[in-house]
Amino acid sequence: MSTSSTEGPATRRGWPALRQAAELLSSMRFAIALLTVICIASVIGTVIQQHDSMAGYVSKFGPFWAGLFMALKLNAVYSAWWFLLILAFLVVSTSLCIARHAPKMLADLKAFKEDIRVQSLRAFHYKAEAALPAAPAQEAQRIRQALAASGWRVRLQKRETPEGDGWMVAAKAGAANKLGYIAAHSAIVLVCLGGLLDGDLFIRAQTWLGGKSVYTGGGLVSQVGPQHRLSPANPAFRGNLVVAEGTASDTVVLAQPDGVLLQELPFAIELKKFTIEYYDTGMPRLFASDIVIHDKEGGGRREARVEVNHPVKHKGISIYQSSFDDGGSRLKLALVPLGAADIAPAELQGAVGDSLPLNVQGESLTLELGELRVMNVEDVAQEQPGMAAPAGPDRGLAHAIEQRLGAADKTVTQRHLRNVGPSFSYRLRDAAGQAREYKNYMLPIDMGDGGPSVFLLGVRLSASDSMRYLRIPADENQSLQGFARLRAALQDARQREAAVARYVARNLEGGRTSLAGQLTLSARRMLGLFAGVDAIRGRKPGGLQAIADFVEEAVPPAERETAAQALLRLLNSVLFELNQAVREVHGQKPLPEDDPQAIAWVQHAAVALSDVNLYPAAFTLELKDFTHVQASVMQVARAPGQAVVYLGCLLLIAGIFGMLYVRDRRLWIWLAPAASGPGAQAVAAFSSNRKTLDADREFAQIKARLLQLPASSCAMQPTTTLS
């Protein structure tokens, strides 16, 4: 508060330790230190994601730093006990500082200090003396009227002198400067006090003194006991409320560092309809909730619409649109085996969030249905040859720079964004509790490479990993069945032999029967290696890796590239015959041998057959149909400190304006009778809390207008006024 000292009040009574503590708490240095710690903590709370799980912190920062964050409560900075304690100390420190300086400043606002001695006026930095033509009383009235017209507050004091009566004119302006100091420091108290009121202070008091405890388990909200529920009369809280379409809820979930608390509301919120609109990029453009508020007392009913930045307030509780989620969409799934003969196709049904038991190949699994996304905007088109901009005088360095200037998301690569349809995710958890996450797209996607559309089957081991996708070409019916049947036939020894026989017979139509044995062995060897039933180097990797190992072992280095191309042609031809045989078995027409699309499908299927060996499941789930149910995530808050914070912000703005843009000025003019004649001798002094060029110009103007000194002695601007 004070501009002359940073020490606290000089307490002369009480114990020495108490005096020192009071001086420390009320000192400006202590308040600045607390503000510094709060600023550092706020930066930490901004950089580190708040209220994340322990696994999330471990995956991002490692076990050591994750444990340190938890120990120091850096995962919930703004509700940590030490952060609230610092806020409380800052409130006390600033309040004591205001209590020390405010009375002095308020008293100074009323004081004109008209008793100042004439000798003291001559010691000021800004001072002047002049002879005035009229008597002291007349000059005093003239000066008073001129100053009052310019906004100065003036007081006159009559003094007796040996030469006659003299007059002291005392004036002051810019009192808002001192009020600005009081307002700015009061704003700090109000903002911190509002933060304490809207923080976890009341909730912590109930957990410490009211018998409430944090809930750390799982299950349904209705199964949580009353010791984990807060009363509707709780004065301050902020949490999330998730309501699915067609349902209602009256319980808010309050996230705590080690669990959750449930907050009961005096009303229930029913979600009639959730509306969401998207940009072309797939990002949400608008989401809003049409709700009905049902009062528990009196049975009142109120319809409202909650949008982002347009909350609804009811009974002192604000309802904000925060996000959206799945409300339990119904999924119809098909279990598609990926080659295993002992896995039968099956139909499954469930809702998002359900856990379904599965028994596959004698292993007990749990299917956990995750997120359903009905819209996925992706950039799946690949740049085609010849699409690059032509070179020339207009396409030099200037053009390259221009392409990279502008928005931060600007790119030199042309993007082709489009909606590729719905997707859903699920987890397969084994008996040991280990789980893998999968994400499958419902519809086949055209990758823009001229090949067939592909189904994308994603998998990752943990949430910190990125999805890796298996691309399976869709058959002519836009399904996975063609690939699944080909994969099953590849694992069947009899069907492999039949495919080899078809291939040899087709390629020996010209009568070269002497090559039949060698061609059969080669085709059988390649198909066996690719299927993973024949070993190479003591291993059975299967897929293209087995072919690469065979080439590396059996072919000299100089001939490997040529041999690899020949073996790949042989493999694709045998797989084509295998696919033809499979189609005949299932009553489908054979594919034309010279059809580029059929050849491309087999080539893509060969890559998928190689990659499927790395897929961690022997089956996949195909989304056949769904009933989309949306849920709205609303933030519900009772914030009694909000008005206090708003008032503090207004005071802070007014205080800073008063301190920075208003100068506290004082003016004294002593008018004594002239030694000879009827005039008056004037001695003037001027003070300002800041020595600036404005103060120089203003005093020059005062000398010119009030003391009638020559204009040549006044360094002022013509537009400068006395105020």
N, C-alpha and C positions, 0 to 999 in steps of 0.2 A: 504493500500500500504506500509506504513512504518513499519519497524520492531521495531522502537524505540518509536513511539508515536501513539496513537489512536485519537489524537485531530486533528481538521481541521486546515486550514492555518491561521496563525496569521495575520488577516487583521488589518492594523493600520489606515486606512482611512475610512471615511463614518460614518454613524450613529451607535451608539452602538448596537441598535437592529438589524441592518443589518449585523454588524460584527458577532454578536452572531448567527444569522440565518445561515450565510455562514459557520461559524465554525461547527455548528451542522450538516448541510447538508453534509459537506465534511469529517466528522469524521468517523472513522471505526466503532465506536460503533453504530452510527445511521444506517449504512449500514447493520451491522449484525442484528440489531433489525428488519429492513425491511425484510431481508432474512428469519428470523425466522417466521415472520407473514405469508410470502408467503408459507413457508413450511407447516405451520399449515393449511392454507387455501387449499393447494393442497391435504393434507390428507383428509380434510372434503369433498372436491370435488371428491375424490376417493371413500370414504365410502358411501356418499349419492348419490343416482342415480340422475344424472343431467337431467333437462328438463322433469321431470315427471309431471303428472297432480296433481292438488290439492287433488283430491279424492284418488290418489295413496299414497300421503304423509299422508293423514288422516288415511287411512287404515293401514299403516305401523307404524306410530309414534304417532297417536292421533291428535286431533284438536289443542291442545296448541303448540306442537312442529311443526306441519305443518304450523301454522300461523307465528311462529318465523322464520322458514326457509324462508318463503316467504318475511317476512319483512326485513331480512338480506340478501336476494338474495342468500341464500345458495343452492337454486335449480338450479342456474346458476352461480357458483362461478367464472369461468374463464372469464365471460363477465360482472360481476358485476362492478359497477362504482368504488367501493372502491378498488377492486383488480387491476383494470387498473390504479387507482391513485397511489397505492403502487408501481406498476411497474414503473410508470413515476418518482416517487420520487427516486426509486432505481437507475434508469438511471442517474438522475441528481446528486445524491450523489456519485455514483461511478465515474462519469465523472469528478466531482470536485476533487475527491481523486486522479484520474490519473493526472489531470492538476496540482495538487500540487506537486506530487512526481516524475512524469515522467521527467521533465526537470533536476531535480537534478540527477536522475539515468542516464540519457543520458549523462550529463556532466561528471559524474563519470566514465562512460565507456571510455571516451577519455582521462581522466587524469591518469597519471602514478604516480603522487605525488613523483617525483624524488627530490624535494627540501626538503624532510624530513631531520631533523637534526640527526646527529650521536647519540647524547645523547638519542633521542627518541627511537632509535632502541633497546637500552638496556632495555627499559621498556616493551617490548612485551613479551607475554607468551612464544612464540617460538623464541628463540634467540640462537646464537652461535658465537664464535670467534675462528679464526684459523690463523696460519701463512702459507702463500703460497710461493713457491720458486721463481716464476717469478715476473717481475715488474708489477705494478698495471695496466698499459695499456694492457699488454699481458694477464694478468689474466681476465681482463674485457672482452676482445674479446673471450677468451676461454669460459667463463661463458655464454656470449651472444649466441654463437653458440650452446652450449649444450641446453640452455633453448629454443631457437627457434626451434631446431630439435624436441623438445618434445611438441610443440604446444603453448608455452608461447609467449606472445607479450613483447618485451624488448625495453627499452630505456636507453641509456648511457648518463651520465652527468659528465663533467670534472670539477673538482674543484681545485683551487689553495690552497695549505697548506704550512706552513713554511718548512716542510720536502720535499716539491715537489708537483707535480701534483697527485691528487687522483681522483678516479673514483667511481661514484655511479651507480650501476646497479639496475634499477627498472623494475620489470616484473609483469605481471598479467595474469591470466587465469580464465576461468569459467564465462565470461561475460554473457553467456546465462541465468545465474541465475537471474540477474536483468531484463533481457528481459522477463524471465518467469513471474515475478511479473506483468510487464506491460501487457503481453499477457493474463494472467489469469483474470486480472481486466477488460481489454478491452473485453474479452469474455463475462463477465457478462453483460456489456452494450449492446453488440450485441445481445445476447440471449433475453434479456428483450425488446430491441428495435424490434427484430423480432416478439416477442409475441404481442407487441402493434400493429405492422403492420398487422399481421394475425388475430388479434382479432376483436372485434366489434367496433373498434375505428372509422373507416370510416362510418360504418352503423349508429352508434350513431350520428355522425356529420350530416348525411343526415336527420335523424329523428329530430334532434334539429334545424338544420339550413336550410335544404333543402326542407322542406314542406312535408316530407314523414311521414306516421303514420303506426302503427302496426295494422294488420287486426285481428279482434277477432271473426268474424262470421264464418259461414259455407257456403256450396254450392260448385259450380264448380269453377275451377281456372279461367276459361274464364270470369266469372262474377265479379271478383275482380277488383276494380277501379284502375286507374293509380296512385293515391296517396299512394297505398300500394305496388307499383312496383318500383324496382330499375333499373337504367340504365345498359345496357351491359358494359358501361365504368367504372362501379364500380371497384375500384382498388383492393379490397380484400373482399372475401366472402367464405363461406363454408356451403353447404346445401345438401339436398337430392333431387334426381330426380327419380320418379317412372314412368317406361315405360312398358306398356303391350306389349306382342308379337303382331307384325303386326301394331303397332302404333308408333307415334313419339311425342316428347315433347321438348320444348325449355324454360321451366320455372322451376327454382329451388326453393324449399321451404326452407326458412331460419327460423329455430325455434327461437323464442324470448321468454323471460320469461312470457309475457302476451299475446302472440299470434304468428302470423307469418308475414313474409315479403316475397314477391315474387321477385326473381332475374331473369331478362331476360338474355338469352344467345345470343351471336352473331351467334349461329348455333343451329340446331335442331338435336336431337339424335333419331334415329329410331332403334327399337329392332327387328332384324330379327328372332333370335332364342335364347332361354335361355336353357342352359344345366346344369343339376344337377345330381350328382352321390352321392350315399349313402354308408356309412359303414354298416357292418352287424348289428350294434346296432341301425341303423336308423338315426344316425347323418350325416349331409351333409359332404361328403368328398371333393367335388369339385363343384363349381358353377361358371359359366362363361356366358358372354353375347356377342353374335355376333351382333355388331351394325354397323350402317351406319351414318356418320356425314355429314349433309347437311349444307353447309355454306349459310348464308343469303345474303352475298355480293358475287356476281360472280357465285353463284350456284354450287360451287365445291362439290365433293362427295368423301368421304373417308371411306373405310371399315376397321374395326378393331375388335379386340377381347379383351374384358376386363375380367381379372381374378383377383382373390384375390392375392394381393402382386405384381400384374403386371398391373399397371394403364396405361392409354393412355393419352397423352398430346396433346392438340390441341389449337393453338393460345394462349399459356400461361395459359391455363386452364387444370387442371388435372382431369381425370375421373377415379374414383376408384370403384371397385366392392364391395359393402357394404353388401347387403343382398338380399332377394327375397321375393316376396309376390304374392298374387293371383291377376290376371289381369282381373277379371270379368268372372270367369268360369260360364257356363250355367248349371243350375241344374234342373232336372226333379224329382219332389217330389210327394208323395202320402200321403194324409191326412188320417190317420188310427184312427177311434174312439176307445177309450178304455172303451167301455161298455155303453156309453150314447146313448140311442135310438134316441134322437132328433138330432144327428150329423150324417150327411151323408158323406160317403167317397168322396173324391174329388182329382183331379189331379191339381198340381200347377207347374208352371214354372217361373224361374227367374234367375238372375245373382247374383253372390256374391257381396254384397254391396247394393242390391236393398232393398226397403221397400214395402211390399205388404199389402193391407188392407184385413182383415179377419172379418167375422161376424159369431161368433160361440155362439149358445145358447142365441142369442139376445145381446151379448156383442161385442162391436167393439174393435178389436185387430189390432195391426200392427206387421206384420212378417218382421223382419230384418234378412236377410240372411248374415251369417258371414263367417268364414274361412272354406275352403275345403282343406283337407289333403288327398292326394292320397296314402300316405304310412304311416303306423303306426306300428312301431316295438315295441312289448310289450312282457313282461315276464308273460304269462298267465298260464303256466303249474304249477300244484301243485305237491309237492314232494310226491312220492308214497311210501307206506310202503315197508320196506326192502331195500331202496336205501342208507341207511346210511353205512358209512365205517365200516368194522368189527373191533372189538377191538382186541388188541394183543400187543405184545412188540413193534411193529413198529408204533402203533397208540396211543402212549402216549402223554406226554406233548410236546416232541420235534415235533411231527407231528402237534399238534394243533398250536404251535408257527409258524411253517413253513407255515401253511395255511394262517396265518394272516400277514406274512411279504411280502414285495414286493410292488406292485403298490397300490396306495391309494384306487382304486376301487375294490380291491380284496375282495372276500367274500367267506365264507365257505359254502354258499348255492349255489347249482348248478342252473344256470339260463338257461332257454330255450327261447331264443329270436326268434321271428318270426314276419313276416309281417301279420297283421290281416286285412289288406285292408283299403279302404277309410273311412273317417269320415267327417262329416260336423257339423257346429255349427250354431245356430240361436237364436234370442231373440224374445220373445213375450211381447210386450209392451201394457199395457191397456190404457184406456182413461185418467187416471190420470198421465200417464207418468212412472209408475212403470214397471220394466222389469225383467224378469228372463231369464237366459241363459241356453240353452240346447245344448247337444252334442250327436249325434247319430252315431253309426257305420253302414255302409252300409250292411255288411255281418255278418251272425251269426258266433260266435266265439266258438271254442272248448276249454273249460276251463280245460281240462285234468283231470276231476274228474269222468270220465266214464259216465256222464249224457249227455243229448242232448246239441247240440250247442245252444247258447243263443244270443239274441240281447241285446246290451248294450245301454241303454237310460240314458244319464247323465243329471244332472240338478244342478245349483247352483244359489244362490240369488244374489251374488255380485262377482266381479272379484277377491276379496281377499279370497274367500272361495274355497275349493277344490270341484271337481265334485263328486257327489254321483250318483251311477248307479243303475238303475232298470234292473234286468236280466229277460228277457222274453224268454222262450224256443221256439225255432223254430219248426214248424211242419214238416211233411215229405216233404213238398214242399219248405223248407227253407224260409218260410215267416212268417209274423206276423198274418196272417189271422186266423189260428187255435186258437191262444190265444184270439184274438179280438172277435171271435164268442163265445168262451166259456165265456168270460167276459160279453158279452151282454146277453147270456142265463142265467147267474147267477143273473142278475138284473131283469129277467122276472119271475114273480110269477108262471105263468102257466108252464113254462119250469122247474122251480124248483120242482113243484108238480109232473110233469111227471117223472123227474129224481128220486124222492123219491119213486114213485110207481114202477119204473123199479127195483130199488135197493131192495125193499121189496119183490117183486115177485121173483127175482132171489135168494134171501136168504131164502125163505120159500118154495122152491120146494119140500122139504122133507115132507110137510104136517103139519108143525107146525103153523097152522093158528091162534092159540090162541095168538101168539106173534106178529101178524101183527099190531095190534093197537099200542102196545108199541114201536115196531121197527119204525113204521111210525112217531110217535111223536118224537122219538129221532133223526131220520134222518132229519125230517123237522126242528127241533129245531137247530141242528148243522148247517144245510145249511142256515137257516135264520140268525143265529148269524154271520156266516162267510160272508154272503152277505151284512150285515149291515142293514138289515130291521127289525130285532128283537133287542130289547133293553136289556141291562144287566146293572144293577146298575144305571138305568136312562140314560144310554148313548148308542150310537150305533157306537162303534169304528170299527166294522167289522174286517175281517181278523182273523189271528191267535191270535191277542190281545183279541178279543171277546171270543174265546175259552178258553184262559188262565183266563180271568175274570170269566167265568162260572165255571171252575174247582175250582178256588179259593173260589168262593161263595158257591157252592153246594156240594163239596166233602171234607171230613175230611182231615187234613194235611197228615195223614199216608197213605192215599189211593190216593193221588193226582197224583203221578207219574204213577201208573198203570192205573188210569182213563184217564189221558191225552193221554197215548199211545193208549188206546182203542178208544177214541174219534177221534184221528187223523186217525186211520185205518178206522173208520166209515166215516169220512169226505172224505178221498181219494177215498173210494169206491163209495160214492154218486157222487163225482165230475167225476169219471170215467164213471158212467152211464150218467151223464149230457153231457159229451163230446161225448159219443156214440150217444145220441139222436140228438145233434147238427150236427154230421156228417151225420146222416140219412137224416135230413132235407135238407142239402146241397148236397145230392147225393153222398156222399163219403162212402167208405167201412168202416164197423166198425173195430176197432182195436182188435187184438187177446187178449183175457183176460189173457193169460199166457205169453204174450210177455214182457220180461224185459224192453225193450226200451219204450213200450207204458206205462207201469207202472211208469217208471222213468220220462217220459214226464208229466204225470199227477201230480206226486209229485212236480216237479219243477214248474209246472203251479200253484199249490196250494200256493207255496211260493210267486210267482209273483203276484197272485191274492190278497194276503194279503198285499204285499208291494205297489201295485198300488194305494191303498187308500191314500198313502203318496205322490203320484206323483201330482204335483200342476196343471197339465193340464188334461183336459178330452179327449185329443187326442195327438197323436204324429205324427211326419213327418218321412216318410221312403224315403231314397234316392234310386230312381229307376235307374237313369242314369245321366251322366254328361259329359260335354265337357270341358276339362281342358284347361284353358288359364293362362299362367304364366306371371309374371311381375318381372322385375329386379329393385332392389333398388340400385342406384348408388350415391355415394357421389361426388359432383362436387365442385371444389375449385379453386380459384385463390389466390395464397399465395405468395405475393412479399417478405414477410419476411422469406420465407423458405431458400433462399440462404444466407440470413444474419445469420440465426440460424446455418446453416451448417458451415459457416465461424467461428462463435463464438465457435462452438464445437471443430473445429480444433485448434483454438487458445487456448481453455481451455486445450485440451490434451497437446499441446506443452508447455503451461505455467506451468501446473502441473509437467510435466516431468522436465522442467528447474528448477523449485523451489525445487523439491524433490531429483533429481538425479545429479544436477550440483552444485558444490561448487564454490563460488567466492573466489579465492585465490590471494594473493599478496605477492611478495617477494622483499626484498631490501638487497643488499649486498654492503657495503662500503669497498672500497679497497684503503688503504693508504700506502704510502711508509714505508718500515720497518725502525725502528730506527737505525739498523746497518745491513749492507749487502744489496744485490740487491733485496731481496724478497718484499713481500707485507703483510700487516696486514689486515685481513678481519673481518668485523663485519656484521653478517647476522641476519635478522628478517623476520618472516613468519606470515601471518594472514589468517584466513579462517572464513567465515561467520558462520560456525558450527564447534564446537570443537568435533571431533569424533576420533575414532581410525585410520581412514583413514588419517586424518590430522597428527597424530603422526607418522605414517609410512612414509608419504610423506616427512615430514621435516627431518626425519632420513635419508631418501634416498638423499635428497638435501645435507645434511651435508657430506654424504659419497662420493658423486660423484663430488660435486662442491667445497667443502671446504677441501676435502681429509683428513677428520678425520678418525681415526681407525674404522673398521667395528664393533668392540666390543661395541662402543658407540652408534650404530645405531640400534634401534628396528624396523626393517623393514622386509617385506616379499621379497623373492628373485624375485617374479614376478611383484612387484610393479614398476610402471613407473613414470616419472616426471609429466606426464599429468594427 
